[in-house]
């Protein structure tokens, strides 16, 4: 059984906006033909949703454009680049204008920053190897890098949770809390262990230069 509400329709619309821009970005950066084809298939729906949510569409497109420019310039300002993705999520979270709009925007903003930072942490070694942009690379050789990343992620998610707890939620609140307080950390813990294991293997390999 499928339950359809105005909010489920809204989420579907936002997914189309984000998917369209993601496909265009992948085509621009990596020339992936399938992404170009998929963005073409999404174009009719995208244009319709763009007219329905012009401010959100403009915000998403504008922030992604700034992110692309930051990547081209090898921007080292972690707060700036993660904040751009935070602004995208803030716009998405604010599904309507009411007394909870500011709190929803703040929740989305900090969740967006967390997602961006965690993605950069997870892709760090791959980006180093492939020469891709990653704002964490310049700091990755610092002695306290792992601790700094953990602290930054904890502070970001803590603020997200602080804003979340202000919302008047009743249904499924325990599920949402489980995601924010536990679920979002799975990828981080898994990546941290992989990085730790890799460092130990490198240190104990007598043939490793």
SULHUKA-V913736 format. One record per pair of residues at least 12 apart in sequence whose ideal C-beta (glycine too) atoms are under 10 Angstrom apart, sorted by the first residue. I is the first residue (numbers start at 0). J is the second residue. Records with the same first field share a line. If there is no record, write none. Layout:
# SULHUKA-V913736
I->J / J
This chain:
# SULHUKA-V913736
5->94 / 95
6->94 / 95
9->48 / 51 / 52 / 91 / 94 / 95
10->91 / 94
11->44 / 48
12->44 / 45 / 47 / 48 / 49 / 51 / 52 / 55 / 56 / 91 / 94
13->48 / 52 / 55 / 56 / 59 / 87 / 88 / 90 / 91 / 92 / 94
14->48 / 91
15->41 / 44 / 45 / 47 / 48 / 49
16->41 / 44 / 45 / 48 / 49 / 52 / 55 / 56 / 58 / 59 / 60 / 87 / 90 / 91
17->59 / 63 / 87 / 88 / 91
18->34 / 37 / 38 / 41 / 44 / 45
19->37 / 38 / 39 / 40 / 41 / 42 / 44 / 45 / 46 / 48 / 49 / 56 / 59 / 60
20->38 / 41 / 45 / 56 / 59 / 60 / 62 / 63 / 64 / 87
21->34 / 37 / 38 / 41 / 63
22->34 / 35 / 36 / 37 / 38 / 39 / 40 / 41 / 42 / 45
23->35 / 37 / 38 / 41 / 42 / 45 / 60 / 63
24->38 / 63 / 64 / 66 / 67 / 70
25->37 / 38
26->38 / 39
27->67
28->67 / 70 / 131 / 132
29->131
52->90 / 91 / 94
54->90 / 93
55->87 / 90 / 91 / 93 / 94
56->90
57->90
58->86 / 87 / 89 / 90 / 91
59->86 / 87 / 88 / 90 / 91
60->87
61->83 / 86 / 87 / 90
62->82 / 83 / 84 / 85 / 86 / 87 / 88 / 89 / 90 / 111
63->83 / 84 / 87
64->83
65->79 / 80 / 82 / 83 / 86
66->79 / 80 / 81 / 83 / 84 / 87 / 115 / 132
67->83 / 132
68->83
69->83 / 132 / 134
70->131 / 132 / 133 / 134
71->132
72->132
73->132 / 133 / 134 / 136 / 137
74->132 / 134
75->134 / 135 / 136 / 137 / 138
76->134
77->112 / 115 / 116 / 119 / 134 / 135 / 137 / 138 / 148 / 151
78->112 / 116 / 134 / 151
79->134
80->112 / 115 / 116 / 119 / 132 / 133 / 134
81->108 / 109 / 111 / 112 / 113 / 114 / 115 / 116 / 117 / 118 / 119 / 134 / 151 / 155
82->108 / 109 / 111 / 112 / 115
83->111 / 112 / 115
84->108 / 110 / 111 / 112 / 113 / 114 / 115 / 116 / 118
85->104 / 105 / 107 / 108 / 109 / 110 / 111 / 112 / 113 / 114 / 115 / 116 / 155 / 159
86->104 / 107 / 108 / 111 / 112
87->107 / 108 / 111 / 114 / 115
88->104 / 106 / 107 / 108 / 109 / 110 / 111 / 112 / 113 / 114 / 115 / 159
89->101 / 103 / 104 / 105 / 106 / 107 / 108 / 109 / 110 / 111 / 112
90->104 / 107 / 108 / 111
91->103 / 104 / 107 / 110 / 111
92->104 / 105 / 106 / 107 / 108 / 110 / 111 / 162
93->105 / 106 / 107 / 108
94->107
98->167
99->165 / 166 / 167
101->162 / 165
102->161 / 162 / 163 / 164 / 165 / 166 / 167
103->162 / 163 / 165 / 166
104->162
105->158 / 159 / 161 / 162 / 163 / 165
106->158 / 159 / 160 / 161 / 162 / 163 / 164 / 165 / 166 / 179
107->159 / 162 / 163
108->155 / 158 / 159 / 162
109->154 / 155 / 156 / 157 / 158 / 159 / 160 / 161 / 162 / 163
110->155 / 156 / 158 / 159 / 160 / 162 / 163 / 179 / 183
111->155 / 159
112->151 / 152 / 154 / 155 / 156 / 158 / 159
113->151 / 152 / 153 / 154 / 155 / 156 / 157 / 158 / 159 / 179 / 183 / 184 / 187
114->155 / 159 / 183 / 186
115->134 / 155
116->134 / 135 / 148 / 151 / 152 / 155 / 156 / 187
117->148 / 152 / 155 / 156 / 183 / 184 / 186 / 187 / 190
118->133 / 186
119->132 / 133 / 134 / 135 / 136 / 148
120->133 / 135 / 139 / 144 / 145 / 148 / 149 / 151 / 152 / 186 / 187 / 190 / 191 / 194
121->186 / 187 / 189 / 190 / 191 / 193 / 194
122->135 / 190
123->135 / 136 / 139 / 144 / 148 / 190 / 194
124->139 / 190 / 193 / 194 / 197
126->139
127->139
135->147 / 148 / 151
139->194
144->194
145->191 / 194 / 195 / 198
148->187 / 190 / 191 / 194
149->187 / 191
152->183 / 184 / 187
153->184 / 187
156->179 / 180 / 183 / 184 / 187
159->179 / 183
160->176 / 179 / 180 / 183
163->175 / 176 / 178 / 179 / 180
164->176 / 179
